[in-house]
Amino acid sequence: MKTVLVLNGPNLGRLGIRQPDVYGHETFDDLAKLCRETGRRFGLHVEVRQTDDEAEMIRWVHDAVDQRTPVVLNPAAFTHYSYALRDALAQRTAPLIEVHISNPAAREEFRHTSVVAGVATGTIAGFGLMSYTLALQAVAELLTEADAAPPGRPPMPP
């Protein structure tokens, strides 16, 4: 079973408490359970992590790069300013899907720019926790396509 990391940035450990009108009433534990169950449906082993620490997030990304592990990432506030995280993600060696529970483009102007999007395989936003389900489905399909690729073809899209 292929491992996928689901990494979550600042304040996402407070789901269910923090702005439920924006992020919903589900807790981080609900999110982790949903991701693990979704992963099993797609034949993936999902590890769900959350940190408020940028350095820890970057270490996790470096480990994923070194191990060629796909990542589903909700960078939270790091989305808008963390060039250090972006630079770590630019080294990716497997699919990287950026996710957001809310739609940042429909919120405050400072949330409209993602420094991460340019190095991600794709971005899914605005579907609540279903954004994670869609991202895990995308990872599963990308991995299946890579496995079916003819010899000599790169294992994932550039």
Order of alpha helices (4+ residues) and beta strands (2+ residues): beta-alpha-alpha-beta-alpha-beta-alpha-beta-beta-alpha
